[in-house]
C-alpha cells in the first residue's frame, strides 16, 4: 500500500496548477485581442454603368466611390463604347477600376467548336482593347455574363477558350455573373457563380457577383462601411453588385424606399439625378488590379 501524500506537497501542486491555468488564460486573452485588433476586412464602394457619365461627373462621383467600371467593348444594348479613351481622366481623379468585356448570349453559341473559336477571338479582342486603353498585364478582365443559373456546355467551352487567351497575354479572367439561386429541381438550386467555379477550366475565374435581392442587399445605399462582397452569398466574390438601376421590383420590394421614385439609384451628390448607376462593394479600391 502506498504512503499518503503529505499535505504540503498537495498544497504546492495546487499552487502550480493555479499558476499554469492563469498563464493559459492570459495567453488565450492575448490571442483573442490580437485577432480582434486585426479587425474585419475593409470594403470599398464602386459604381458601374453602361454609358460613361461625363467628365464633369467624375469629381462628384469620386466623393462617394473608390472605383468605377470600365468597358473594353460596347456594353449590352449599345453599339458604341463611350468609355474609350477615358482611363487617364478617371485615374487622375483617383478611381480604381473594374474592367469589363461583353460576353455573348448563350443562344449565339451554337456548337462547342463555334464557342471555342468565338472565345479565342473575343479573348484576343479583349486583350488588344485593354492594352490600347493602357491596362497592364496582370489586370483582371471581367466577362459580362447576363444569364442566370447553370450555363450550357457551349458557354463553358467559350469561357475556357476566352480565359486561356487572356492568360497567354498575361491577363487574368474574371466573370460578372449571378449570385442569385435558380431552382433546378425540388431542393436543388444553382447560381451562375458556383457553376463557373465548379468547372475545372474556369475554377480560377475571379468572381464579381450580382445579387440585388433585399436582403442580403441593403438597396440603393452608400454606407461608409460597405458590406463585404461575401454577403452576396458567394463567399469568394471579389466584388458584389448590390443595387441596380432601374431596380428590379420582384427582388427589391423590401428596400424600395432606398431608390429614387423613378426606380433608379443616384449618388447623393447627384442632386439633378443625371447619372443613374449600379452600386458595388469590393475588397479592393482597385478590383481589376495592376491598373494604376
C-alpha angles and dihedrals in degrees: 000000000000122000116256115258112252116249090236091059092049091051091051091048091050091051091052090050092051091050091049092049091049091051092050091050091049092050091048092050091048091051090049092051091049091051093047093046090061087064128198120309111275119242129205133210123238138169134218133190136161096236122056107250095222134261094272091057095060100079090048095047092045090064088069107023134061096192142025136204117254121197121213092186135031106288122239110295094015129104095198135043110232092185094069112121095009099103097098093049091052092044092051089056089054100254123153119209147238102198116212138196123183115249123212127260109257090239089063092064102077100168138012091251094051090046092053092048092048091048092053093047093047090047091054091048092049091051093047092048092047092052092045089054092050100255112147130225110274093049119126116239112201117213110219107232112181097178120097131216126017116356121226120253091254090058091053089051088053092050092050093052093043095051093043090054091049091048094054088056093049097255126124126235123234135169132219099208147144123288091182115112118242118200113236098173136341108310094000125102135167135195124207090236092057092042090057093047091048092064118082094221093056101030092110095052113127109234127228101183127200121206116150096169113127107254119053086027116072089211125230096350135133106207121185086225101046120205118264115258087235088072088069087081092258106095094195096050115129093196132025123199101204102167130043134190118257096027117240103238095205091062104030107050091114093055100031093123091062090067125074116260092260088061095251132118119236132185111250093245092053094088092163090054092231100146118045109193149169119253127223142179124209140179089237135044086225105038097177089054127203089054102109 
